[in-house]
Amino acid sequence: MIFEQVANGGCQSYLIGCSEACVGALIDPEVRKIDRYRALAAQHGVRIQYIIDTHTHADHFSASKQLSEILDVPVIAHRLSPAPYVDLRIDEGDVIKVGNIRLTVLHTPGHTRDSMSLVASDRVFTGDALLIGATGRTDLPTGDPEQLYDSLFNKLLKLSPDLRIYPAHVYKGSTCSTIEEELRSNPRLQKRDRGEFVEMMRTLSLSMPEHLTEALRVNMSGGVSVAQLLSEAAAEVPFMSMEEVKSRVEAGANDFIVLDVRERDAFDAAHIPSAKHLPRGQLELRVNEALPDPTLRIVTYCEVGKISTLAAATLRRMGFTRAVALDGGMKAWKEKGYQTEATPQA
């Protein structure tokens, strides 16, 4: 078996492949590693045949939808997955064939209702049901400690003790374990009485994932994250350095417009000299009156450089083909000690 484990912080994803058939599958891919997965597949000479999510992720952004579109391959998930972009919905006992590799599906709910594990000949991909030295949490949407108990003690832990475990998260350094080792040393699995286990899970004091709300929205709907919006916008626009803008402003250049897209109070307090003001929230509605000449060079800026990048991308799509974004923002401009001006009070 071709096997690659790709880490992104504590999140783990996997490329598996069959060298004889030259095909592979990605398990729990993360959006920031798309180029890495494609490079690994090319390195091993395999065509990615399936994209598989073991459950609805709450702490990172799944790359399944994007990879499916890029590679024109189906997304596989459990039949209870809420994601509308899933192409192949599977259930307990189904088998996914990747060349000569067979992945048998176990429905292992508890962390989420759509959680599943994938059992191969010598290993099991446990998603967030069984972790190394821990288990999946049950306090997120659709989590259930009763279901997790059954998934662990009546399914996963009854598998062959020498099966290697590859989870979707690693928190304690080890990247691989076995069923036998987890039964012996995993502290949560020592609570083998159902009532004790359920009580333990219900009383755990765990911090919430950093991007919980946004990750669930994106992974459950197939929408886009703020980071993806910014990345796509940044790919559509060039940037202008603060030094270049400063030089042009000081020279009194009249062949370009400095456009402040912050809110009125921020603009009034301090802005780049000679800048025009058009808040990002009003850009599309007021652009024709505020910027009648689409041939002018326009440099947008905001406080830190994110909203201005979105604004510049919008302007380019609207026909302002010379729009650029300031490489930085007003915060960095002031930190450099560059001149600002305030709106005179009435």
C-alpha positions as CSV (number, residue, x, y, z in Angstrom):
1,M,0.0,0.0,0.0
2,I,1.2,3.5,-0.8
3,F,0.7,5.5,2.3
4,E,1.3,9.1,3.2
5,Q,0.3,10.8,6.4
6,V,0.0,14.6,6.1
7,A,-0.2,16.7,9.2
8,N,-1.6,20.2,9.6
9,G,-1.2,21.1,13.2
10,G,-3.0,18.4,15.1
11,C,-5.2,17.5,12.1
12,Q,-4.1,14.4,10.1
13,S,-5.1,13.4,6.6
14,Y,-4.0,10.4,4.5
15,L,-3.2,9.5,1.0
16,I,-3.5,5.7,0.3
17,G,-2.8,4.1,-3.0
18,C,-2.5,0.9,-4.9
19,S,0.8,0.8,-6.9
20,E,-0.4,-2.0,-9.2
21,A,-3.6,-0.1,-10.3
22,C,-2.0,3.3,-9.9
23,V,-5.0,4.7,-8.1
24,G,-5.4,6.3,-4.7
25,A,-7.8,7.9,-2.3
26,L,-7.5,10.9,0.1
27,I,-9.0,10.6,3.6
28,D,-10.0,13.7,5.5
29,P,-8.1,16.3,3.3
30,E,-7.6,19.8,4.7
31,V,-8.0,22.8,2.4
32,R,-4.5,24.3,3.1
33,K,-2.8,21.1,1.9
34,I,-4.4,20.7,-1.6
35,D,-1.1,21.3,-3.4
36,R,0.7,18.9,-1.1
37,Y,-1.8,16.1,-1.8
38,R,-1.5,16.6,-5.6
39,A,2.2,16.6,-5.4
40,L,2.3,13.4,-3.4
41,A,-0.1,11.7,-5.8
42,A,2.1,12.7,-8.7
43,Q,5.2,11.6,-6.8
44,H,3.8,8.1,-6.4
45,G,2.3,8.0,-9.8
46,V,-1.3,7.5,-8.7
47,R,-4.5,9.0,-9.9
48,I,-6.7,10.1,-7.0
49,Q,-10.0,8.1,-7.4
50,Y,-11.9,9.1,-4.3
51,I,-12.1,11.9,-1.7
52,I,-13.3,10.5,1.7
53,D,-14.4,12.4,4.8
54,T,-14.8,10.3,7.9
55,H,-17.1,12.8,9.5
56,T,-18.2,16.5,9.5
57,H,-15.2,18.3,10.8
58,A,-15.6,21.1,13.3
59,D,-12.0,22.4,13.6
60,H,-10.7,22.6,10.1
61,F,-11.9,23.2,6.6
62,S,-12.4,20.1,4.5
63,A,-10.8,20.2,1.0
64,S,-13.2,17.6,-0.3
65,K,-15.4,19.9,-2.3
66,Q,-12.5,21.7,-3.9
67,L,-10.5,18.6,-4.7
68,S,-13.6,16.9,-6.2
69,E,-14.1,19.9,-8.5
70,I,-10.4,20.1,-9.4
71,L,-9.9,16.4,-10.0
72,D,-13.4,15.5,-11.2
73,V,-13.7,12.6,-8.7
74,P,-16.5,11.8,-6.2
75,V,-16.7,12.7,-2.6
76,I,-17.5,9.8,-0.3
77,A,-19.1,10.2,3.2
78,H,-21.5,8.4,5.4
79,R,-25.1,8.6,4.3
80,L,-25.9,10.8,7.3
81,S,-23.5,13.5,6.3
82,P,-25.2,16.9,6.0
83,A,-22.9,18.0,3.2
84,P,-24.8,18.6,-0.1
85,Y,-21.7,18.0,-2.2
86,V,-21.3,14.3,-1.2
87,D,-21.5,12.1,-4.4
88,L,-21.4,8.6,-2.9
89,R,-23.1,8.0,0.4
90,I,-22.1,4.8,2.2
91,D,-23.2,2.8,5.2
92,E,-22.1,0.1,7.6
93,G,-20.6,-2.9,5.9
94,D,-20.0,-1.2,2.5
95,V,-16.6,-1.7,0.9
96,I,-14.6,1.0,-0.9
97,K,-12.3,-0.5,-3.5
98,V,-9.1,1.5,-4.3
99,G,-7.3,-0.8,-6.7
100,N,-6.5,-3.9,-4.7
101,I,-7.1,-2.1,-1.4
102,R,-10.4,-2.8,0.4
103,L,-11.7,-0.3,3.0
104,T,-14.7,-1.7,5.0
105,V,-17.0,0.9,6.5
106,L,-17.9,0.9,10.2
107,H,-20.5,3.4,11.3
108,T,-18.9,4.8,14.5
109,P,-21.2,7.7,15.6
110,G,-20.7,9.5,18.9
111,H,-18.3,12.3,18.0
112,T,-20.8,13.2,15.2
113,R,-23.8,11.2,13.9
114,D,-22.1,10.7,10.5
115,S,-18.8,9.5,11.9
116,M,-17.4,6.4,10.2
117,S,-14.2,4.4,10.4
118,L,-12.4,2.6,7.5
119,V,-10.9,-0.8,8.1
120,A,-8.1,-2.0,5.8
121,S,-6.1,-5.3,6.1
122,D,-3.6,-4.0,8.6
123,R,-4.9,-0.6,9.8
124,V,-8.0,1.3,10.6
125,F,-8.7,5.0,9.9
126,T,-10.8,6.0,12.9
127,G,-11.6,9.6,12.2
128,D,-12.4,11.3,15.5
129,A,-14.0,8.3,17.1
130,L,-10.9,6.8,18.6
131,L,-7.8,8.9,19.0
132,I,-4.3,8.0,20.3
133,G,-4.5,8.3,24.1
134,A,-8.0,9.8,23.9
135,T,-11.4,9.6,22.1
136,G,-13.4,12.0,20.1
137,R,-15.4,14.6,22.1
138,T,-19.1,14.3,22.3
139,D,-20.1,17.9,23.1
140,L,-20.3,19.3,19.6
141,P,-23.4,19.3,17.3
142,T,-24.8,15.7,16.9
143,G,-22.3,14.3,19.4
144,D,-23.6,11.5,21.8
145,P,-21.6,9.8,24.5
146,E,-23.9,6.8,24.5
147,Q,-23.3,6.2,20.8
148,L,-19.6,6.7,21.2
149,Y,-19.5,4.0,23.9
150,D,-21.1,1.6,21.5
151,S,-18.8,2.6,18.6
152,L,-15.7,2.0,20.7
153,F,-16.5,-1.0,22.9
154,N,-18.9,-2.8,20.6
155,K,-17.1,-2.1,17.3
156,L,-13.6,-0.6,17.1
157,L,-12.1,-2.3,20.1
158,K,-13.3,-5.7,19.0
159,L,-11.2,-5.5,15.9
160,S,-7.9,-7.4,15.6
161,P,-5.6,-6.1,18.5
162,D,-2.7,-5.6,16.1
163,L,-4.5,-3.3,13.7
164,R,-2.8,0.0,13.5
165,I,-4.8,3.1,14.3
166,Y,-4.6,6.2,12.2
167,P,-7.0,9.0,13.6
168,A,-8.0,12.3,12.1
169,H,-6.3,14.1,15.0
170,V,-3.1,13.7,16.9
171,Y,-2.7,15.6,20.2
172,K,0.1,13.8,22.1
173,G,2.9,13.4,19.6
174,S,2.4,9.8,18.5
175,T,1.1,9.5,14.9
176,C,0.2,5.8,15.1
177,S,-1.0,3.3,17.6
178,T,-2.7,-0.1,17.7
179,I,-6.0,-1.4,19.1
180,E,-4.1,-3.4,21.7
181,E,-2.0,-0.4,22.9
182,E,-5.1,1.8,23.2
183,L,-6.9,-0.8,25.2
184,R,-3.9,-1.0,27.5
185,S,-3.0,2.7,27.9
186,N,-5.7,5.0,26.7
187,P,-7.1,6.6,29.9
188,R,-10.6,7.1,28.6
189,L,-10.9,3.4,27.6
190,Q,-10.3,2.3,31.2
191,K,-13.9,3.5,31.9
192,R,-15.4,0.3,30.5
193,D,-18.7,0.5,32.3
194,R,-21.2,2.3,30.1
195,G,-22.5,4.6,32.8
196,E,-19.0,5.6,34.0
197,F,-17.8,6.3,30.4
198,V,-20.9,8.4,29.6
199,E,-20.5,10.4,32.8
200,M,-16.8,11.0,32.1
201,M,-17.6,12.2,28.6
202,R,-20.3,14.5,29.8
203,T,-18.2,16.1,32.4
204,L,-15.0,16.7,30.3
205,S,-14.0,20.4,30.3
206,L,-12.7,21.0,26.8
207,S,-12.1,24.3,25.0
208,M,-14.0,24.9,21.8
209,P,-12.2,24.6,18.5
210,E,-11.0,28.0,17.2
211,H,-13.0,28.1,14.0
212,L,-16.0,26.0,15.2
213,T,-18.9,28.0,13.8
214,E,-17.2,28.8,10.5
215,A,-15.8,25.3,9.9
216,L,-19.3,23.7,10.5
217,R,-20.9,26.2,8.2
218,V,-18.4,25.6,5.4
219,N,-18.2,21.8,5.8
220,M,-21.9,21.3,6.2
221,S,-22.9,23.5,3.3
222,G,-20.1,23.5,0.8
223,G,-19.7,27.2,1.2
224,V,-16.4,29.1,1.4
225,S,-14.5,30.4,4.4
226,V,-13.3,33.9,4.9
227,A,-9.7,32.7,4.4
228,Q,-10.7,31.2,1.0
229,L,-12.4,34.4,-0.1
230,L,-9.3,36.4,0.8
231,S,-7.0,33.9,-1.0
232,E,-9.1,34.0,-4.1
233,A,-9.2,37.8,-4.0
234,A,-5.5,38.1,-3.5
235,A,-4.9,35.9,-6.6
236,E,-7.0,38.3,-8.7
237,V,-5.2,41.6,-7.8
238,P,-1.7,43.1,-7.8
239,F,-0.5,45.1,-4.9
240,M,1.3,48.4,-4.4
241,S,3.9,49.0,-1.7
242,M,3.4,51.6,1.0
243,E,6.6,53.2,-0.1
244,E,5.3,53.6,-3.7
245,V,1.9,55.0,-2.5
246,K,3.7,57.5,-0.2
247,S,6.0,58.6,-3.0
248,R,3.1,59.2,-5.3
249,V,1.0,61.0,-2.7
250,E,4.0,63.3,-1.8
251,A,4.6,64.0,-5.5
252,G,1.0,65.1,-5.9
253,A,0.4,62.5,-8.7
254,N,-2.9,63.0,-10.3
255,D,-3.0,59.8,-12.3
256,F,-4.3,57.6,-9.6
257,I,-6.8,57.5,-6.7
258,V,-6.1,56.4,-3.1
259,L,-9.4,54.8,-2.0
260,D,-10.1,54.3,1.7
261,V,-12.7,51.5,2.1
262,R,-13.0,51.7,5.9
263,E,-16.0,53.0,7.8
264,R,-16.5,56.8,8.1
265,D,-15.3,57.2,11.7
266,A,-12.0,55.4,11.0
267,F,-11.5,57.6,7.8
268,D,-12.3,60.8,9.7
269,A,-9.9,60.0,12.5
270,A,-6.9,59.4,10.2
271,H,-6.4,58.6,6.6
272,I,-3.7,58.8,3.9
273,P,-3.5,62.4,2.5
274,S,-5.7,63.1,-0.5
275,A,-7.5,59.7,-0.1
276,K,-11.1,59.4,-1.2
277,H,-13.6,57.6,1.0
278,L,-16.0,54.8,-0.1
279,P,-16.8,52.2,2.5
280,R,-16.6,48.6,1.3
281,G,-20.2,48.0,2.3
282,Q,-21.3,50.7,-0.2
283,L,-18.8,50.0,-3.0
284,E,-21.1,48.3,-5.5
285,L,-23.9,50.8,-4.9
286,R,-21.9,54.0,-5.1
287,V,-19.0,53.1,-7.4
288,N,-20.4,54.8,-10.5
289,E,-20.8,58.2,-8.9
290,A,-17.6,58.0,-6.8
291,L,-15.4,56.6,-9.6
292,P,-16.8,57.7,-13.0
293,D,-13.5,56.9,-14.9
294,P,-12.8,53.2,-15.0
295,T,-9.4,53.8,-16.6
296,L,-7.8,55.4,-13.6
297,R,-5.3,53.7,-11.4
298,I,-7.0,53.0,-8.0
299,V,-5.2,51.7,-4.9
300,T,-7.5,50.5,-2.1
301,Y,-6.6,50.3,1.5
302,C,-8.2,49.4,4.9
303,E,-7.0,48.9,8.4
304,V,-4.9,45.7,7.9
305,G,-5.2,44.9,4.2
306,K,-7.9,42.2,4.0
307,I,-11.0,44.2,3.2
308,S,-9.1,46.3,0.7
309,T,-8.0,43.2,-1.1
310,L,-11.7,42.1,-1.4
311,A,-12.5,45.7,-2.6
312,A,-9.8,45.7,-5.3
313,A,-10.9,42.3,-6.6
314,T,-14.5,43.6,-6.7
315,L,-13.5,46.7,-8.6
316,R,-11.6,44.6,-11.2
317,R,-14.6,42.4,-11.7
318,M,-16.6,45.5,-12.3
319,G,-14.3,46.8,-15.0
320,F,-11.8,48.9,-13.1
321,T,-8.9,46.9,-14.5
322,R,-6.2,49.0,-13.0
323,A,-7.3,48.6,-9.4
324,V,-4.7,47.4,-7.0
325,A,-4.6,46.9,-3.2
326,L,-2.2,48.5,-0.8
327,D,0.3,45.9,0.5
328,G,-0.5,46.5,4.1
329,G,-3.0,48.8,5.8
330,M,-3.5,51.9,7.7
331,K,-2.2,50.3,10.9
332,A,1.2,49.5,9.2
333,W,1.2,52.9,7.5
334,K,1.0,54.7,10.9
335,E,3.5,52.3,12.4
336,K,6.0,53.4,9.7
337,G,5.4,57.0,10.8
338,Y,4.0,58.0,7.4
339,Q,1.9,61.2,7.2
340,T,-1.9,61.0,7.8
341,E,-4.6,63.6,7.9
342,A,-7.9,63.9,9.7
343,T,-11.3,65.2,8.4
344,P,-11.8,68.7,9.7
345,Q,-14.6,68.8,12.3
346,A,-17.7,70.8,11.3
